[in-house]
Amino acid sequence: MSADNDSLIIGFLCNWCSYAGADMAGTSRHAYPTNIRIIRVPCSGRIDPLLIVKCFEEGADAVLVAGCHPGDCHYNEGNYYSRRRFALLRELLDFMGIGKERFRIEWVSASEGKRFAKIVSEFTEDMTKLGSRKVS
């Protein structure tokens, strides 16, 4: 499935669950838009919120962070840290004029390939409705 628009979505996926879920989507042939650029990280808890802001500064239209379900983190508590951090970041993105709807955090396990494809497809649809962010 190709992207209906040219919006750029950056996806930070935890190595242990979400990246494996994306791989499962591919091997199971669950189609999702191609406008997501996936970056594998050890844990969603290792993502600095300023890295998300930097993605927007560099021209990303949206950012998706996907990690293990709470309670299933390979590093015990990483997803709890990310959940707290990114709740605050969403408010900051609104304050900065980027819009909190352009940032999404999801929990995807290694066996949820279909769910991963659905999340990316829905997020892309939402960004299509919002339109591309023009960075000057």
Summary of the structure (lengths in Angstrom):
residues: 136
radius of gyration: 14.1
end to end distance: 30.2
largest distance: 41.3
contacts: 460
relative contact order: 0.26
helix: 45%
strand: 17%
